[in-house]
């Protein structure tokens, strides 16, 4: 493959960070940045030929998918609690900056889905800017994703960003750091979907390379509306580390290539929905020579936890409470807890809203930050038994089961209806025997 | 299926107790609290076990703890029963923790427990599988309790239709389960959630909130869009602004370079101008030096001329005019002093003459004169008053008139008194006359005495028929008539006597009246005479006239007194006035008030004139004397001045002084000129010293030389040929233009930033609102899902109920009809189901052939029908399961009357032919009736 030529895009200033103003001399970033492809007489490797005799240790924090100002999903609390929760996402970002400050990392990579497009408020942007200003000695790279595409009407394009913050645009960019023998390569989403993989030009030379981008890591031939990143293509780039964003579940894998590229999704640093339970982390990366090591560090302000407690055999709400305490004994109580009451419930056991509120109160008294109880129990009716009964209960069960067969897509709702009907019929009847 | 034996090892009160049951009817008669219900419960417990039915997890039935053995020990027992030809023994340990069960086939003598597999609850369901009914179903079908069989009386009080509902439930559902409660509960749950339109319920409220949030979000999103657009514009303007700023800086740099060149050029131009200025300055300095030298020469010449014109005394114009004036004044004063002396002599003479002429008059006191004048005028007035009074007395009336008047007045009073007395007498006479003339007529028919006449006539009239009938009896009315006639005649005589007497008295009174009238006429005439004399009309008027005459007499007396006093006063005043006049007049005339008044007034007038004239003369003299003294003083001062002048100058010759004045003036002019020139010289010297003319001149020459050299060097350079100032102006213009653009961009930016700040405030809540919207949507989804589930439950429950009703009812109806016919002894034969608008129940009445709705039946009949229906259910399910189910009647006839018990027991006996019946009762009625009816039964004693 012929070598690509690079175009010199600007000197001494960085993309959107300039924001129309003449920037001061940038102390962090090198004076030359290249875009792919171009017809510049310079070459990627040529740009990286300075000061490489000793490979310095480089550190970074890699995060993504914070979704600041995104409306809450599946929130179970009150409106006001929800607003407090939104503040906690900011708090999490502050904690990330605290960590960067504490660890004195060389780079901070934010691999997209950071500032929610079409919703992010000015105060949030200001908050982010203020936080970023706290770490002027850390070069910050933001690779906007499908939730915050780098469009002309996005906050990235319209706001002024600190000098040490580089926001990638739609085309691949390479930012060399000769003093560190590192080149950061990245790109951004410019739309809500990007279905085609666009490969960066092949990279050669001795510089250590880190890729920062938002996308879906796929196997060859697979597709995705969110910038599919084929593993084989990624392997060809021979990067030391690929900082990805998009998948909220943390994961990493080492590619089988010469560089042993480490591809990593840091996961969302703060839970965005009830699937993202437990500890939420960012990645603290270290590159010594060409060896990359990562460590996951919890940063969440408050975790989401889901616990199911089997209330079978509980006759009273006090017994249910006891079962809950037993089921949550190992849990950090400073969390948002969804407590699902599961199992076969005694028909006489009331788990209606009043009881659930009482239980939630008791749990709060016991130190739980926020608890929402969900009744997923099924009344302990023996459907086999009723199905065989000659009376109306038997008839009802048979009809409901028939309907569930006919409308399988409504199974959950119909099952609920079945138990409601049985409860209506039987729970209030005095049974003599 | 038949129950043969029950043995409790421990169940409630029963410990190691066995009960044996026979085929057919079993009667268990025992009082309350004897253990009947425990026995029934124990039978069911041993058959179906201690687990709760219908639940998946192994759960204790509610009764388990209630029937723990009273004496402790094992909880459970064994029960033997027969199904078809097979006999079984079911052994159970009911202890919840050590539950155990065993089924033995007694027919074959083997344990068949393992033939029944355990279910998820580890229950083998022996009996359930053998009879295909659950324990609960068996209980519903085969056990009739008081609550289940008849609550007739209680319900009758509350609601009779409830029994009919029960009848319907049994017929249509095959069980006594009230589905309406379930529907009601479902409806309540649905109502709690509410419909989408019910905004007070959770679902409706959430939908309303959602709509509200949608509206708010629409606005917020529009604002956000506007914000983004404005932000883009802001970005564009910011770029433009930065460009303008860059251009501005470049221009500023260029401006400073050109400005330096222009300033250098400007400096050279200034040097050239300075050179010109230095040349002028040099010339000026040279001219000033020359002027000074000329001034020194002119000053010497003036001083010499002044010495030539100098006089012996320097005289000023003021001095000259002052001396001249003093000389003129001196002459004038001397002339005036002469005139003053002459006039003073004249005045002294005039004053002497006046004093001689009016010496006596001038001694007059003006106040006394005025008093005298007043007295004379008063005297004149007194004399006039005396004259008036005298004239008045001469015209006065005679005093005899008053005495005459008083006499007539007394006479008239006397006459009026008499008139009054006579009038009264006449009135009395007239009254009496009137009384006499007013006496009633003697001929009046209605007089009382006429009654006696009528009585006499009536007596005669009565006696006439009596005479014919009984003459003796006729004497009585005749006697009465005679008495009445006598009395009538006597009253008539009396009347006539009185009439004559009144006539005589009347004549006497008339005469008396005429005498009195004559007297009154005479009296009136005499009064008129007196009144005409005094020309008055009444006695009162005459009395007023007398009062007037008395008043006039009093006034006349007072005037006489006044006249006497005036005459005394006049005499005294005349003497005083005469005394005063004699002081100033030699010959005082005879008293005449007018003449004396004129004299006094003339004297006063003369006195005033003389006094005024003398005063004028004296005042003029004083003034003249004063003026003369002043002039003498002035003359002294003038003479003093002239004397001093002469001592100073040696002369008072005005011509000579004038000559000196002219020479003095010339000298003064020269002095002034010299002074001016000297001042000029001083000024020039001061400037010369200060400005250092000679030094400056030298420096000027040196600088001119230096500047000339620098200018010559600059003009040799090529930059000197460019007009840098013009270039600077051009750059300034360009800067102005760029600055203008910069300001415009800045204004645009500021405006946009203002707008953005507002928009930022507005859209700040957008994420929160989006979150809230998501929450509301979740809530709506939750409520809608719950509502759908409830609706499905209700729908399917209704469907199940309908299906059961449509299927079971028709199947059960024939059985029910048979038993109803039996229980009502043929009165109602057939139970019919009608399906118009829902299933309705009716019974066929054979006598009339009509179909009667059960609602029209009596309460007792309905109770019977309910009982019959329970029997038919047992029969119905027995047919379906193939097992003749036993029937347990637990005190269920307690509310039946004897007739109904007989009918029911008849039925029980009939059904006992095929089904084992266990009848529990607390009273002996059932046993007695059974004995009475000759029905066989197996009696079981509990005691």
Interface residues (C-beta under 8 A of the other chain):
Chain A: X19 X20 X21 X22 X69 X70 X71 X72 X73 X74 X75 X79 X82 X83 X86 X116 X118 X119 X120 X121 X122 X123 X124 X152 X153 X157 X158 X312 X313 X344 X346 X347 X380 X381 X382 X384 X385 X386 X388 X389 X390 X391 X392 X393 X395 X396 X398 X399 X400 X403 X413 X414 X416 X417 X418 X420 X421 X424 X425 X426 X428 X429 X431 X432 X433
Chain B: X41 X44 X45 X48 X52 X53 X54 X55 X56 X57 X59 X61 X62 X63 X119 X121 X133 X134 X135 X136 X137 X139 X140 X145 X173 X174 X175 X177 X179 X181 X182 X183 X185 X186 X189 X221 X224 X228 X229 X231 X232 X234 X235 X238 X239 X241 X242 X245 X246 X756 X760 X763 X764 X766 X767 X768 X770 X771 X772 X773 X774 X775 X778 X785 X786 X788 X789 X790 X791 X792 X793 X794 X796 X797 X799 X800 X801 X803 X804 X877
